[in-house]
Amino acid sequence: MSVVHFWEANGVTYRVPALLFLPRSNSFLAFCEERLSPSDSEAHLLVLRRGTFYRNYVEDLRVLGTAHLPGHRSMNPCPVYDEFTGTLFLLFIAVLGHVSESFQLVSGKNVTRLCCVSSTDGGATWGPATDLTQAVIGDTIKEWATFALGPGHGIQLKSGRLLVPAYAYQIDCRRCLSQLCQTTPRSFCFHSDTHGSSWRLGEAVPGPDSVECQVVSVDAEDGGSLLYCNARSPLGCRVQALSLDRGAAFQPGQLVPRLVEPRNGCHGSVVGFPPGQSPGNFLPPTWVVYSHPTWPDARRDLGVYLSPFPRDPDSWAGPWVIYEGPSAYSDLAYLELSGTRTAYDEISFCLFTLAVIGWLTKTRHRTRIDGGEASAWSLRKLRCVTWDHDQPLRPPQCWVDPQRGSLGVHRQMDSYCFYCSDCDGKCAF
């Protein structure tokens, strides 16, 4: 586990991470909010750290000075990379002064703006901020008490369409019968088919209530594809919804009972990837990994879940706990972020492999790596992680819990091999 942003003695904290990996340069960009205190109303500016894998090189933290509107605080970073043009876009919201989200919800007075900055050199330099609110949202913003992005990474489809997840609180009744403003939260996407030169507003998930979200493009073996949305919900578990038109509109959402939410919910992250090659001319189906605090009544123990069939809400396996302790927002890009003493003390990286996550498909139990092996989890060492099916390993030190299943870790010539003791390492993914 490597810390990239941490709490400072003067009260400054770093929250709401967004992570983007650029394969061409083998580098990552870690964005987050810099806050004067943990409170949402004390958010200030957006900050960035860039680094390169396998070379132990990470730049110093720097403030994105152009990602700012005068008199506003910058929040909810959502980066997306256009592989066709090599342009990196960072969309974010700018909220007037210290006006809180709760005030906007009860008053119906929306003081949030949609903004964007871009970079053509992998995040080394950034252009000026553009206020997209009127051009993209228009008069629809009058129907929202407030809105926000993601937070976390956006994606690009094979067609070139850029997608940025978002959510809005639609006004149902504005101070009806002397009552406070009544709203309903709905998730949706902003999208661009012009390589970021213009953006459009998509239709929202019809229901149930959905808030912070992320999306994944899911390929099927028959060559078809759809967009999968996984959203925070106040209903005790996550909500997922599918789009058949690349995010322009979504079908009614479904509750996902296996993905529990603490009280009032918490942001989670999803990322998709092909698990391997399929026979013949079939495309490899998309698997989805999801990260979220695993406790049903508190933001604790950050874990990851795996679904080989994300369209099925009952297909999720896990969790595999990658960090024990207070944990909150996270973002996935084959990396993971979490905290220590409180959910906002620090933001860290954790690198894990498909072999480890694949083990989740064999168990529904809650699993963790032994704390005594935590020192093994570094960017330098984990790049050598392997799984050997032909010669099952029996490590001398292994954390075992018969009630939950087990996972062993063994060091061998500076690489780490994992095995499932439930099947002597012979299980196949």
TACORGI-V135736 format. One record per run of one state. SS is the DSSP state (~ for helix, > for strand, _ for the rest). FROM is the first residue (numbers start at 1). TO is the last residue. If there is no record, write none. Layout:
SS|FROM|TO, SS|FROM|TO
This chain:
_|1|1, >|2|6, _|7|12, >|13|22, _|23|26, >|27|35, _|36|39, ~|40|42, >|43|52, _|53|56, >|57|58, _|59|61, >|62|63, _|64|71, >|72|82, _|83|86, >|87|96, _|97|100, ~|101|107, _|108|111, >|112|119, _|120|129, >|130|131, _|132|132, ~|133|143, >|144|149, _|150|154, >|155|156, _|157|161, >|162|173, _|174|175, ~|176|178, _|179|181, >|182|192, _|193|199, >|200|201, _|202|212, >|213|219, _|220|224, >|225|231, _|232|236, >|237|243, _|244|253, >|254|260, _|261|268, >|269|274, _|275|285, >|286|293, _|294|299, >|300|307, _|308|316, >|317|326, _|327|345, >|346|349, _|350|353, ~|354|362, _|363|366, >|367|368, _|369|370, ~|371|376, _|377|378, ~|379|382, _|383|385, >|386|386, _|387|397, >|398|401, _|402|404, >|405|412, _|413|414, >|415|419, _|420|429
